[in-house]
Amino acid sequence: MALDVHLVTPEREVWAGSAEMVIARGTDGMVGILSGHAPLLIRLSIAPIRIQLEDGRWIVAVVDGGFLHVTSAEDSTRVDVLASFAELSDDIDRVAAQARVEQAQARLAQGDDASARAELGRYRGREIDTAGDGFLATFDGPARAVRCARAIADSVRDLGIQIRAGVHTGEVEVDGDAVRGIAVHIGARVAALADHADMTLLPVQLFCQSEGLRYPPEVAAVGKVLHNFAADLQGGRRPDRTVGRWWRRW
């Protein structure tokens, strides 16, 4: 006995027909529907839906969330997929879709940059340079740099963006509007050590403690010279490595 499948949006019926199986991703995980399945209602994630036809071929559609509803009777099982947007994979213009992705990424980056610059102004940071998806900035104190990085992480989280940050204290060489020197290079390397949503901190513990910031006592050697401390940008703290003036997003 085949499934009676209907994939619809508010504007149109995207696909309808008989199928052997439907595979979809709900917000709690994957689900597979065969004939005789128990009644079911789940919320869908933004993901593909795969429909296996009676001849073994597969139809793939992309849905922008929505709901999947299964009803069963003695001689039939119906699957209704209700989505705000749905499109069959064969109907997707890949060139146009890639262009839309790039436009969305550009808008997202603009919003990210605006949030970062707003927090820089709030914490009296000075933007020195942008490199790809990263910022280099200087501050008049390490505690302010740490708080700024945390504030940036909070401000872009609603955009679905996570950042990693590195803070390093040291003397820099001022060259016009730019800064140079070993401290800048160390700061970049320190940021590269951070995990997702982490901030890595080089030895600024004593300076930060005077500003009310505390870091775990665990210490790890870096190059047998530098010792690092870590602060989790999500609010918790855990032993790891590092703090700094450089952050990157992805």
Secondary structure as UniProt FT lines:
FT   STRAND          3..8
FT   STRAND          13..19
FT   STRAND          21..26
FT   TURN            27..28
FT   STRAND          29..33
FT   TURN            35..36
FT   STRAND          40..52
FT   TURN            54..55
FT   STRAND          58..72
FT   STRAND          77..82
FT   STRAND          86..88
FT   HELIX           89..91
FT   HELIX           94..122
FT   TURN            123..124
FT   STRAND          126..131
FT   TURN            132..133
FT   STRAND          134..138
FT   HELIX           142..157
FT   TURN            158..160
FT   STRAND          163..167
FT   STRAND          173..175
FT   TURN            176..177
FT   STRAND          178..180
FT   HELIX           182..193
FT   TURN            196..197
FT   STRAND          198..201
FT   HELIX           205..209
FT   TURN            210..212
FT   STRAND          220..222
FT   TURN            223..225
FT   STRAND          226..232
FT   TURN            233..234
FT   STRAND          242..243
FT   STRAND          246..249
//
